[in-house]
């Protein structure tokens, strides 16, 4: 797959980043169905992301990145997701880490190394947190994955599931507990080519099939002492870690809004070209159909404005609470799901045919409910906060 011409950030200033994302989105849309059917990892898409200069979009400019704001990043994610959402989800994890690591407790030389790899090679990073017994650690509890003290560093063993993008990662931030008497908990930076780091290809989902979110088995994986990049007593951790809650609130909503927009685009073309013999004119001319499409537009407009407004507040230093960030994630993903469901109602059998992309968009958008923070924890937390509990 090629993009001709492919605009890059080297050729255009940051203010034109959206032009680059639109180019990529159009290219990705051409092969999205193939990636969905085969559930293969989108290596070529991510290569093109790097060629276009987007691999280190959110890394600080002084370290070679482009220092993109949350608002700019959300727009990039929305556009890329219109083309191929699995690629966008992998980039969400990349962008959140590159944006937040410089202000973290990590050793500065490791932050520089991770970002340099992203800038120069398009290297990807993500956190591996979820486990078979624990589930997501955002709900509390200690992981079974254990880091044991050895000469010169740590030896890590355990199993992680739903490891988004692991087939393409260079670095993994492994969430583990220590074997110390006073247990500490946190992230260990692990090169994925380390001996004992093994991927088991278990990912076979309904939607978002190209994310390569397979299981990872770690068997006595050694990392140097300084690769225990941020370990603390469990009581010192909040639900998501400093700085990341706002990004996890906005970017998934942007992604699934992009999926719903792709569904809307296909629907519009279908309605404009479908001429039932008993009607004698396109379905798009029917007032009831026009109203239903307007309902879809309403949901998408609310999503775009809500995400843009909250992101602008964050970028300008006004901040958004963790509770509000979670509520925005829930509202925008549910709006996106509802928009695609409305599109399905208008198309009947055409909408659920595997010959058309709308059923794929439906499967993909449903995955918005899976990502943390999930609806029950968000709404319970907001309710308790309002009740002063």
N, C-alpha and C positions, 0 to 999 in steps of 0.2 A: 504494500500500500504506500502511495506517495501523496504528498500534498503539493500542488503546484498552482500559484507560488505559495510558499510557506513563509509567512511573516514571522519574525522573531523579535524578542525584546531587545536584542542587540541593535536592531535596525530602527526600533521605535521606542519612544519614551514610555515610562510606566503608565502614563495617562492613556495610552493606546493598547494596554494589555488586553482589553476586551476584543479588539480586532484579532489578536492572536488566538484567543479562546474560541472565537467564532470559526476561524479557519479549522482549528482542531476538531471542533464539534461536527462540522460538516464532513470531515474526513472519517471520523469515528462512526458516524451514523451509517456509513456505507457497509461496515462490517459488523455492526452491533448484533445483528441477527445470527451471524456465524459464531460469534463468541458465546452468545446465549445458548445456541444449540449444542455446541461442543463442550461448553464449560471450560474452555482453555484460557489460560492466563493472557491478558492483553499486553504482552511484551512489546509488540510493535507500537501500540498506542503510547506506551510510556517512553519508548525511544523517541517518538515524535514530540512528546511533551518536553523532553530534554533538548532536542534540537531547536525547538521553538523558544527555549529559555525559561520555561515555567517550572522546572524541577525544584528550584530553590526560591520560588516566588516570595515566600514569607520570611525568609532568612534576612537578618539585618544587612543593610547595604554595605556597612563597614566590613562585613565578613564575606562579601561577594554576592549576596542575594539582592533582591529587589525591594525588600522592606515593605511589602504590600500590606495595606490596612486590612482589617477584618471585612469592611464593606467591599473593597475591591476583590478580596478573596472569595467572598460569598457569590459575587457576580461571576467570577471565573468558574466556580464549581457549578453554578446553575447552568451556565452555557455548555460546559463540557458534558454535564449529565443529560442534556437534551440529545447529545450524540451517543454517549455510551456511559451509563451510570456506574458500572463497576469500576471503570477507570477513575471516575470522579470520587468514589468512596476511598480508593487507595490514596488519591491525592489529598483528601481531607486529612487522613492520618499523617501524611507527610507534612502538610502545611501547618497543622496544629503543633507538631513537635518542633519544627524549625522556627516557628514563631515564639514559642514559649521557653525553649531550652536556654537561650541566652540569659534569662532572668531567673533560672533555676539554681539549685544548689550543686549542680554538676561541676566537676573540675573543668576549668576553662579550656584546657588543651583538648579535652574530649569533645566539648561543644564545637571547637574550631575544626576538629577532624571530621566530625559528622557533617557539618555544614560544607566544608571543603569538598567532601566526597559527593555531596548533592550538587554543588555548583559545577564541579569539574566532570563528574561521571554520571550524573543523574541517579546517584545511589539513593535508595529508599530506606526509610526507618519507620517502625511502628512498635507499639507496646503490645506484648503478649500477656494478657491478664486473666482471661476466662479459663476455668478448669471444669472437668467433668463433675466433680462432687460439689465444688464451691459455687459454680455458676459465675456471675460477674461479681467482682469484689466491691462494686458500688453499693451492694446491699449488705456489706459487712462480712466479717469472718476472715480467717487466715488461710492463705493458700497452702496446698499440700506441697507445692514446689519448694524445695529446700536448698539453701546455699550453705555449704559446709566449709569451714575454715581449713585451708591446706597451705603448704609452704608457698609463699609468694602470691597468694590470692584466695580464690573461692572455687569450689567445685559444686556445680548446680545440677540437680536432678528433679525431674517432674514431667508432667504432661499439660500442655495447653491446647484448648480447642477454639474454634472460630477465630483463627489467627489471620486477620484480614491482610491480604497481599503478601503472605509469607513466601510464595514462590518467587517473588521479585525483590525481596528485601536484601539489603546488605547488612543492616543492623537491626537487632531486636532488643527492646527494653523488656526484660523478663521480670515479671512481678513474682517475688519469692520472699520467703521468710528465712531468717538465719537459724542455725542450729545452736545458738548461744543460749545460756541459761536465761538471760533477759532478752527475749526475742526481739529482733528488729525486723522491719518489713520495708520493702520498697523495690526500686528498680536496679537491675544489673544489666549493663550494656554488653551484649553478646554478639560477636560477629556470626552471621548465620552459617559461614563456612567452617566453624569450629568443629573439631572432632567431637563426636557424641551428640551433635545437633542434627536431628533427623525429622524429615517431613513425611507424614502419613497422609496420602491423598484421600481424604474422607468427604470433601465438600461436594454435595450434590443436592442443592436447594431448589426451591420453587422459582425464586427470582434472584437477581444479582448474582448470576451464576458464574461470572468471570472473575470474581474477586480472589479466587484461590485461597479461601479462608480455611485451610486444612488444619488438621491436628499437628502439633509439634511435640516430639519426645526428646527430652534432654537427659542424657545418660552421662553423668560425671563430666559435664562440660566445664572446662577450666577457663576462668577469666582472671586477669591480674587484680590486685587489691584495689587499685583506683577505679576499676570498672564497677564497683559497688557505688554507682553514681549518686544515689540518694536513698539511703536506708535510715529509718528512724523507728522509735517505739510506735506501735500501732496507734496509740492515742493521739499522736501528732499529725495523723493524716486526716484530711477531710475527704469527702466523697469522691472528688475527682482530682484533687491536687491543685495547687495554686496556679491561677492564670488560665486554666483550660476550660472551665465550666462555660464561659461565654462562647468560646469557639465551638464547643460541642452542642451548644444550644442553637446557634445560627446556621452552621454549615450543613448539618443533615437536612434541615428544612429547605435550604437552598437547593440541595441535590434533588430532593423529591419534588420540589416545585418544577425543576427542570424536566424531570420525567413526565409530570403532568402536562407541561407545556408541549412536549413532544407528542403526547397523546392528543392534546387539543389540535395541534397542527395536522395530524393525520385525519382527525375527525372533520375538520373544516374542509379538507380536500375531498373527503368522501361525500360530505353533504352537498358540496358544490357540483360534483360530477354524477351523483346518483339521481337518475330520472325515472321513477316508477311509471309504468305505462298508464296506470289509472290516474296519475297526477299530471303527466305531460310536461312537467317542469322540475328543476332540481329541488331536492328536499330543503335546500338552504332558503328557498323562498317562502316556506311555511312559517307563519308567525309563532306557532307553538315550538317549532324547532329553534327559531331565533331566540326565543325566551330561554330555552334550555341551554343554549350555547352561552347566553348572557350570564346564566347562573355559574357556569364554569369560569367565565372571565372574572366574575366577582370573586370567586375563591382564589384565583391566581393573583389578582390585583392586591387583595388583602395580604397574601403571603409576601409578595415582593415589597410592598410598603412596610409591613411589619418588620421584616428582616433588615431592610435598608435603614429604617429609623433606629432600631435597637443597635445595629452595627455602628451607625454614626455616633450614637451616644457613647459607645464603648471607645471608639477611635478618638473621640474628642475628650476623653477622660472623665465623662460623667458617670460611667459605670452602669451595669445592670446586675441585679442580685442573682445569686445562683438559682433561687426559686423562680424568678421571672425568666431567666434563660431557659430553664427546663420547661416552663409553660409555653414559651415561644416555640420550642422544638415540638412539643406535643400538638399545639394548634396548627402549625404549618404542615406537619406531616399528615395529620388527619384531614386538613383541607385538600391536600394533594390527592389523597386516597379518594375522597369524595368526588373530586373533579373527574378523576378517571372513571369512577363508577358511573357517574352521570353520562360520560361519553359512551360507555358500554350500553347503557339503556337506550341510547339513541340509534345504535347500529345493529342490534339484534345479533343474528348469526354471523354477520360480517365481522363484528367486533371480537368474537371469540374464536375466529378461524386462525389457525396457525399460519395461514398464508398472509395474514396482515399483522402489522406490528402492534396493534392496540392491545392484544392479549398479552404480549410481552411487557408492554408498559404497565399493564395491570399487575402482572406478577412482580415486577420490579418495585412498583410503588408500595405494595403491601409490606415490603421489608422495612419500610420506615418505622413500623411499630416495634421492631425488634431492638433497635439501637438504644443503648443507655444514653440519657435517663429515660426510663419507660413510664408509660402513662400513670400506673398506679403509684409509683414512688413520687412522681412529680406532683400529682394532685393531692396525695396524702400529706406531703411535706408542705404544700401551699396552704392546705386547710389547717394544719397544726399551727403554722406560722400566724395565720389570720386569727386563730382562736387563742393565741398566746400560750401554746403548749410547748 
